[in-house]
Amino acid sequence: MIEQTISMERMEEAVNIFGSFDENIRIIERELGVTVVSRDGELKVSGEAENVMYGVKAIEGLMSLSAKGETINEQNVRYIISLIRSGNEDRIGDLARDVLCVTAKGKPIKAKTIGQKKYVEAIKKNLVTLGIGPAGTGKTYLAVAAAVAAFRDKQVNRIILTRPAVEAGERLGFLPGDLQSKVDPYLRPLYDALFEMLGPETYQKYLERGNIEVAPLAYMRGRTLDDSFIILDEAQNTSREQMKMFLTRMGFGSKIVITGDVTQIDLPSDKISGLKEAMRVLGGVEDIAICRLGQADVVRHVIVQRIIKAYEEDENRRNAKRAKEKEGR
């Protein structure tokens, strides 16, 4: 058993790092097998030598984020622990840099993981970016934030958000109302993100002027979209033909971001996903980036990470079983 001491300069910093009811410190204690005690403006970390070293690095990482104005939460703590365990603690400083966009209420939006940071950088550098990853990795949210930032910076004149109207079980025809009422539920995540970034009044103003367009993918056919930031969400549910149609809508001065999760395809089993096809065909094409976000980039509740991991493991087992059955034939 050894003990190391970390000095805290300000009480506010300690409150931020500890979290409500010391929940952040409890996570460090549980995950790393150490004991953390606060006394006289100092934190004392005790336990086995390697665990204490990890614990000190985790707390120092949280202190560096806190000093840059970050609010420390469970997601920060767990992600920093995973970086330290994988020997990437030197990347912690990258997490609090580069505010992508500020919401209508003044909240700064920035990448929360290294994978998200690479994704945001790819969007800035490339004309077409494919963001592939499971639920909760911020694919759509960060793409909308990048679109709002480009619009405010006058890099583009329009933001166009679209997704295929493919249902996970229910049918569009059973929903009440006209076509717009029927497609609204499918476009709701895009509306929600824009509402947060711009505020309802500003959003409505730009919508009426035509600076913002939220429409199902079928509305894109036959158009050329110049000076626009175009986001195709839930792209795993596009057909091969729809994906090609969408990609060829791009005009001068435009940027495209395509997001999707290839593990959540709602197409009939005999149809090939346009997103899977695009990943295969477009790899290595100039000015096109393919970013893969993973379980470590999930910024929702920790249970979401566990669910995704369980499904990934099950899929791997099934693939291995199928491969064995093929060999046996």
Order of alpha helices (4+ residues) and beta strands (2+ residues): beta-alpha-alpha-beta-beta-alpha-alpha-beta-beta-alpha-beta-alpha-beta-alpha-alpha-beta-beta-alpha-beta-alpha-beta-alpha
